[in-house]
Amino acid sequence: MADSTPDSDAILRSARASLDDNRQGGRRVGGQPIGEGSARLRRRNLVSRLKLIGIAVLGILLAAMAAGIVLNGIGFVGVMLTALALLVAVLVFSNFPKVKVPRRADLTRTSDARQLVARTELWLEHQRPALPAPAVTLVDRIGVQLDALGLQLETIDPAHPAAAETRKLVGEHLPETVDAWRRVPASLRREDHAGATADARLTESLGRISEELDRVTRQLADGALDDLAVRTRYLEYKYSGGAASDGPPPIALPTEKH
């Protein structure tokens, strides 16, 4: 009887965890894009598969036609073999090549902002099925934030402090947080340790990362809004008789960097 107590406690904990997940909407099925960047990589992979299928089908049909000309027909057996070859080609290239999930070490090995965002989103999608439900919700939110941030990073100098900060946050801090949680044994992730569970700490950390992404996005947007305000004031002065107005003196129109 004494030996059954730990098992009973474990069963009860598992049941409570399952109930919590169900109340919070359960876990999302893996493979669903969390952002436009990862969706773009998946579409590119799909196009590659379709091209391979088309090439394989065309090659098989041409080979069958050539054999029919040389042999004066391929007969019933030849038709069946051709159909079997077409089926095999479609089945093979429908599942090959697979979408390559980047390793964590590969996330930052690019200077292209869109590529960094896409790789991080794809990596997060691969981690998502194992995450607790509250963390999954945050991962989905982070995917949307990464899309917006990636577009902003394309228009600013890579040496901009916000760009460097974002790369560190997206390429290092975010994956390191998930990896630290994954190193905790699954049986211990829901047990209290120093006042909180590993699942709760992961959710809290992802929430802070989401807030930081929002802060950086707003910071970059403020710069764009300031540039727009300067340009608007210049146009008002130039085309609305600004010299006779009571407004501020003319402002030099900023030149765009190429």
C-alpha positions as CSV (number, residue, x, y, z in Angstrom):
1,M,0.0,0.0,0.0
2,A,2.8,2.4,0.9
3,D,4.4,1.8,-2.6
4,S,1.2,2.8,-4.3
5,T,1.0,6.3,-2.8
6,P,3.6,7.9,-5.1
7,D,1.9,6.4,-8.1
8,S,-1.4,7.7,-7.0
9,D,0.0,11.2,-6.5
10,A,1.6,11.1,-9.9
11,I,-1.7,10.0,-11.5
12,L,-3.6,12.8,-9.7
13,R,-1.0,15.4,-10.8
14,S,-1.3,14.1,-14.4
15,A,-5.1,14.3,-14.3
16,R,-5.0,17.8,-12.9
17,A,-2.5,18.8,-15.6
18,S,-4.7,17.4,-18.3
19,L,-7.7,19.2,-17.0
20,D,-5.8,22.5,-16.9
21,D,-4.8,22.0,-20.5
22,N,-8.3,21.3,-21.6
23,R,-9.6,24.4,-19.7
24,Q,-7.1,26.6,-21.5
25,G,-8.0,25.3,-24.9
26,G,-5.6,22.3,-25.1
27,R,-2.4,22.2,-27.1
28,R,-2.3,23.2,-30.7
29,V,-1.3,20.6,-33.2
30,G,2.3,21.0,-34.5
31,G,3.0,22.1,-38.1
32,Q,0.7,25.1,-38.1
33,P,2.6,28.3,-39.0
34,I,2.9,30.9,-36.2
35,G,3.8,33.7,-38.6
36,E,4.2,34.7,-42.2
37,G,8.0,34.0,-42.2
38,S,7.7,30.3,-41.4
39,A,4.6,30.1,-43.7
40,R,6.8,31.5,-46.5
41,L,9.4,28.8,-46.0
42,R,6.7,26.1,-46.1
43,R,5.2,27.5,-49.3
44,R,8.7,27.5,-50.8
45,N,9.1,23.9,-49.8
46,L,5.7,23.0,-51.3
47,V,6.6,24.6,-54.6
48,S,9.8,22.5,-54.7
49,R,7.8,19.4,-54.1
50,L,5.3,20.2,-56.9
51,K,8.2,20.9,-59.3
52,L,9.8,17.5,-58.5
53,I,6.4,15.8,-59.0
54,G,6.0,17.5,-62.3
55,I,9.5,16.6,-63.5
56,A,9.1,13.0,-62.3
57,V,5.7,12.6,-64.0
58,L,6.9,14.1,-67.2
59,G,10.0,11.9,-67.2
60,I,8.0,8.7,-66.6
61,L,5.5,9.5,-69.4
62,L,8.3,10.4,-71.9
63,A,10.0,7.1,-71.0
64,A,6.8,5.2,-71.5
65,M,6.2,6.9,-74.8
66,A,9.7,6.1,-76.0
67,A,9.4,2.5,-74.9
68,G,6.1,2.3,-76.8
69,I,7.6,3.6,-80.0
70,V,10.6,1.3,-79.8
71,L,8.7,-1.8,-78.8
72,N,5.6,-0.9,-80.9
73,G,3.5,-0.7,-77.8
74,I,4.1,-1.5,-74.1
75,G,1.0,-3.7,-73.5
76,F,-1.1,-4.1,-70.4
77,V,1.9,-4.8,-68.2
78,G,3.7,-1.7,-69.4
79,V,0.7,0.5,-68.7
80,M,0.4,-0.9,-65.2
81,L,4.1,-0.4,-64.6
82,T,3.8,3.2,-65.8
83,A,0.8,3.8,-63.6
84,L,2.7,2.3,-60.6
85,A,5.8,4.4,-61.3
86,L,3.6,7.5,-61.4
87,L,2.0,6.6,-58.1
88,V,5.3,6.0,-56.5
89,A,6.7,9.3,-57.8
90,V,3.8,11.3,-56.5
91,L,3.9,9.6,-53.1
92,V,7.6,10.1,-52.7
93,F,7.8,13.7,-53.7
94,S,4.6,14.6,-51.7
95,N,6.7,13.9,-48.6
96,F,10.2,14.9,-49.8
97,P,12.0,17.1,-49.3
98,K,10.9,17.8,-45.8
99,V,10.8,21.4,-44.4
100,K,14.2,21.7,-42.8
101,V,13.8,22.8,-39.2
102,P,16.8,25.0,-38.3
103,R,19.0,24.0,-35.3
104,R,19.2,26.6,-32.6
105,A,22.8,27.3,-33.4
106,D,21.8,28.2,-37.0
107,L,19.2,30.8,-36.0
108,T,21.6,33.8,-35.9
109,R,23.8,32.7,-38.8
110,T,22.3,35.2,-41.1
111,S,22.4,39.0,-41.5
112,D,19.0,39.1,-43.2
113,A,16.2,40.2,-40.9
114,R,13.5,38.3,-42.7
115,Q,15.6,35.1,-42.7
116,L,16.3,35.4,-39.0
117,V,12.6,35.9,-38.2
118,A,11.5,33.0,-40.5
119,R,14.1,30.6,-39.0
120,T,13.0,31.5,-35.4
121,E,9.4,31.1,-36.2
122,L,10.0,27.7,-37.8
123,W,12.1,26.6,-34.8
124,L,9.4,27.7,-32.4
125,E,6.8,25.8,-34.3
126,H,8.8,22.6,-33.9
127,Q,9.0,23.2,-30.1
128,R,5.3,24.2,-29.7
129,P,3.7,20.7,-29.4
130,A,5.7,20.0,-26.2
131,L,5.0,23.4,-24.5
132,P,2.3,23.9,-21.9
133,A,-0.9,25.5,-23.1
134,P,-0.3,29.0,-21.7
135,A,3.1,29.1,-23.4
136,V,1.6,28.0,-26.7
137,T,-0.7,31.0,-26.6
138,L,2.3,33.3,-26.0
139,V,4.3,31.6,-28.9
140,D,1.4,32.3,-31.3
141,R,1.4,35.9,-30.1
142,I,5.2,36.1,-30.5
143,G,4.9,34.8,-34.1
144,V,2.7,37.8,-35.0
145,Q,5.1,40.2,-33.3
146,L,8.0,38.7,-35.2
147,D,6.3,39.3,-38.5
148,A,5.8,43.0,-37.7
149,L,9.3,43.3,-36.4
150,G,10.9,41.6,-39.4
151,L,9.3,44.1,-41.7
152,Q,10.6,47.0,-39.6
153,L,14.1,45.6,-39.5
154,E,14.3,45.5,-43.3
155,T,14.1,49.3,-43.4
156,I,16.7,50.3,-40.9
157,D,20.4,50.1,-40.7
158,P,21.6,46.7,-39.4
159,A,24.0,48.6,-37.1
160,H,21.1,50.4,-35.4
161,P,21.0,49.6,-31.7
162,A,17.4,48.4,-31.9
163,A,18.4,46.0,-34.6
164,A,21.2,44.5,-32.7
165,E,19.0,44.3,-29.6
166,T,16.3,42.5,-31.5
167,R,18.7,40.0,-33.0
168,K,20.0,39.1,-29.6
169,L,16.5,38.8,-28.2
170,V,15.1,36.8,-31.1
171,G,18.1,34.7,-32.0
172,E,19.5,34.1,-28.5
173,H,17.3,34.9,-25.5
174,L,14.1,33.4,-26.9
175,P,15.5,30.0,-27.9
176,E,17.7,29.8,-24.8
177,T,14.5,30.2,-22.6
178,V,12.8,27.3,-24.4
179,D,15.9,25.1,-24.3
180,A,16.3,25.7,-20.6
181,W,12.7,24.6,-20.0
182,R,13.2,21.5,-22.2
183,R,16.3,20.4,-20.1
184,V,14.0,20.0,-17.1
185,P,12.6,16.4,-17.0
186,A,9.0,16.3,-18.0
187,S,8.0,14.7,-14.7
188,L,9.4,17.7,-12.8
189,R,8.0,20.6,-14.9
190,R,4.8,20.9,-12.8
191,E,6.5,20.6,-9.4
192,D,7.2,23.7,-7.4
193,H,10.8,24.7,-7.2
194,A,11.8,27.9,-5.4
195,G,8.3,29.1,-5.4
196,A,7.2,28.3,-9.0
197,T,7.0,25.4,-11.5
198,A,9.1,25.2,-14.6
199,D,6.0,25.6,-16.7
200,A,5.1,28.8,-14.9
201,R,8.6,30.2,-15.2
202,L,8.6,29.4,-19.0
203,T,5.3,31.2,-19.4
204,E,6.5,34.2,-17.4
205,S,9.7,34.4,-19.4
206,L,7.9,34.2,-22.7
207,G,5.5,36.9,-21.5
208,R,8.4,39.2,-20.8
209,I,10.0,38.5,-24.2
210,S,6.6,39.3,-25.8
211,E,6.5,42.6,-23.9
212,E,10.1,43.4,-25.0
213,L,9.3,42.7,-28.6
214,D,6.3,45.0,-28.3
215,R,8.6,47.7,-26.8
216,V,11.2,47.4,-29.6
217,T,8.4,47.5,-32.2
218,R,7.0,50.7,-30.7
219,Q,10.5,52.2,-30.5
220,L,11.1,51.6,-34.2
221,A,7.6,52.8,-35.1
222,D,8.3,56.0,-33.1
223,G,11.3,56.7,-35.3
224,A,9.2,56.1,-38.5
225,L,6.5,58.3,-37.2
226,D,9.0,61.1,-36.5
227,D,10.3,60.8,-40.0
228,L,6.8,61.0,-41.4
229,A,6.0,64.1,-39.3
230,V,9.1,65.9,-40.5
231,R,8.3,65.0,-44.1
232,T,4.7,66.2,-43.7
233,R,5.8,69.5,-42.2
234,Y,8.2,70.0,-45.0
235,L,5.5,69.4,-47.7
236,E,3.1,71.7,-45.9
237,Y,5.7,74.4,-45.9
238,K,6.7,73.9,-49.5
239,Y,3.2,73.5,-51.1
240,S,0.9,75.4,-48.8
241,G,2.6,78.8,-48.6
242,G,4.5,78.0,-45.4
243,A,6.6,81.2,-45.7
244,A,3.5,83.2,-44.8
245,S,2.2,81.0,-42.1
246,D,2.7,81.2,-38.4
247,G,4.2,77.7,-38.3
248,P,7.8,76.7,-37.6
249,P,10.6,77.6,-40.0
250,P,11.3,75.2,-42.8
251,I,12.9,71.9,-42.0
252,A,15.3,70.2,-44.3
253,L,13.8,67.1,-45.9
254,P,15.9,64.1,-44.8
255,T,17.6,62.2,-47.5
256,E,17.0,58.5,-47.8
257,K,19.9,56.1,-47.3
258,H,20.5,53.5,-49.9
